[in-house]
Amino acid sequence: MELTVSDIAATSRGRILAGDPGCTATSFTYDSRLLEPGACFFALRGARDGHDFVADAFARGARVAVVSRDPGDLAHGGARAIVEVPDTLHALGDCGRLARDRMPDATVVGVTGSAGKTSTKDLTAAVLARRFDVLASPGSFNNESGLPLTLLAGGPDTEVIVAEMGARFAGNIRDLCEIARPKIGVITNVGLAHAEHLGARADIARVKGELLDALPPDGVAILNADDEMTPALAANRRFRVVPVGFDADPRHGVRVGDVRVDAQLRPTFTLSSPWGELTATVGVRGHHQAVNAGMAAAVALVLGVEADDVVAGLAATTGSSWRMQLERSPGGLIVLNDAYNASPGTMEAALRSFAYLPVAGRRIAVLGEMRELGAYSTDEHRKLGRLVADVGLDALVAVGDAGREIAGAARAARVDDVVEAANTADALAAVVALAGPADAVLVKGSRAVGLEVLADALVAGAADVTHEVPHDRGSLVEQSEPGP
């Protein structure tokens, strides 16, 4: 997308402090480190004030800066422009809305849910790309800054936009939909993520339902047939609803069945629907990805993608960093890095998938606390400790204040080795003491815990020993019978 300085000023109710109104920005960012020459830099205020980086942005080749206060004499000549606006975050949203206006024929697929948003978004984009020119949110660009940047990356050839939408408060998704104007809405599930801010599951369902509220009469909702909140979400809707899941009726939904995982935890499954039956394998890991893939397939089938292309697109999907990322250290330790974030639903999915990983030695879970659960925190962390025992893991390292609840419940459920760690460094020391070269370690916790540092250290060899590894290092995981 290209916008002139005049476009930016007009849509954001700003004024041009310096530069040529006809000067054109060819890319958009709020991070000066990621800036490309010719970009428009939005000086957002957050943990760090973007206004402190305007000079750096211009030094790196920015053509336009959008600010909410005069940054001083930083623009020199018509090649650099400054637009002053009342609020830079709102201005970014306004520019995203303008970008959407300039892609009137593009179909927007909004993806939200308490867990699985990013995986489902990636799967959907991969399948749709077999037929369409697709634009998708990079990583987890799912908020009031990330979604406008996604739209601003589009252009006249964009046919489908797959937009991930997150929410920490009521109204967040409504605001994102006002910018993106989705025609298809996907809700992966309704769990307790961000319950501290959103409330009980019924309240969370209403927040996720803001996506459905925004759909037009000819829109389509893709909902989880296995989620108990789906009937309420689907009730009294004026558009088509396509349920997806193990309990879906294949006459009008997409039923997922016959799920099997291979030695690298990649699922193969069947999908039965009004469009016929197909068998698919996905490149992302975890039994739970079968339903996410079913939702992606449903979107594609609704939009007319052929079954063969659905299968090929699902197979071509690769996972994002720190999401069920399977690696091996030089000494042979298997590390399943799922440290990007954690909620009760994603913790359960990761633990159940980890239990199926073929391992010659022991399975060790390193679990960080789950943040933003509010009144549900104690119960959910205790459930997690019991789940460690239920899936048959051999050892647990629980990290953080709430980790005590995980550890206590795991001990009560007779998990063999349980260690409490105050922080990531202590957790790493505990894993080094526990793990052997034939073992596997799952690493997962809330983003704020920062357990990806621990996972990276393990992959680099922090827990390796000097004796010979008793299996073939050429294969990522040893072939053996899966766990429970």
JONOR-V217728 format. One line per field, one symbol per residue. psi: psi as a letter, one per 20 degrees, with the letter a starting at -180 (. if undefined). Layout:
psi: ???
//
This chain:
psi: ppqrhggggghjlrqohqrphipppirprjohhjpqpjrpponqpchqohhijgghghhjjqhqpprjqojamiporiipqppprhphghhgghhhgggghjlhiqppopparhqjggghggggggghihhroppqppclnjaihgghhghiiaahiphppooporpiqpighghhhhghmqhpppogrobjpkhhhhbrhhghhhghihghhiqrhjrppoqoiipiigghhipkqirppoqpahjqoihjaopprlpqqaijjpqqrqpprijaqqpqpqiqqphiiggghhgghggghhjjpqghhgghgghipqrrqjoloprprhiipppooljgrqrgghggggghghhippphcqpppoprqorkiciiggghhghgghhgghikqhqpopprgihhgggghgghjkpgppppphahghgghgghhhqrijrqppoprqhhhkihggghgghijhjqrirppkroiipgqqorpqa.
//
